[in-house]
Amino acid sequence: MAAAIRERYVVDEQGNQVGVLLDIRGYRRILEELEELEAIRAYDAAKASGDEAIPFELAIEEIE
C-alpha cells in the first residue's frame, strides 16, 4: 500500500536540489519498505541458488 510522501527540497544558491527533507513518519515508512525489499531479494537469491533448504532449528544448531 503506497502512501504519498511529502518531501521538501534543500536547494543551493543556484536553486539546484541538493537534499530532501521528509517527515519522520515518511522516513520510517521508507526504511520499513527497504527492509521488506531486502528480505524479498534475499529470499529470491536463496531460491535461485538451488541450495538445499534446511529447517531453521537445524541451522541454529549447526551455527552453535
JOPE-V788723 format. One line per field, one symbol per residue. phi: phi as a letter, one per 20 degrees, with the letter a starting at -180 (. if undefined). psi: psi as a letter, one per 30 degrees, with the letter a starting at -180 (. if undefined). burial: b if it has 9 or more other C-alpha atoms within 8 Angstrom, else e. A space follows every 10 residues. Layout:
phi=???
psi=???
burial=???
This chain:
phi=.edfdedcee cefenffcac dcffffffff ffffffffff fffffffffm ffecfggfff ffff
psi=jkkkkjlkkk laffgkkflk kkleeeeeee eeeeeeeeee eeeeeeeffg lkklkeeeee eee.
burial=eeeeeeeebb beeeeebeeb ebeeebbeee eeeeeeeeee eeeeebeeee eeeeeeeebe eeee
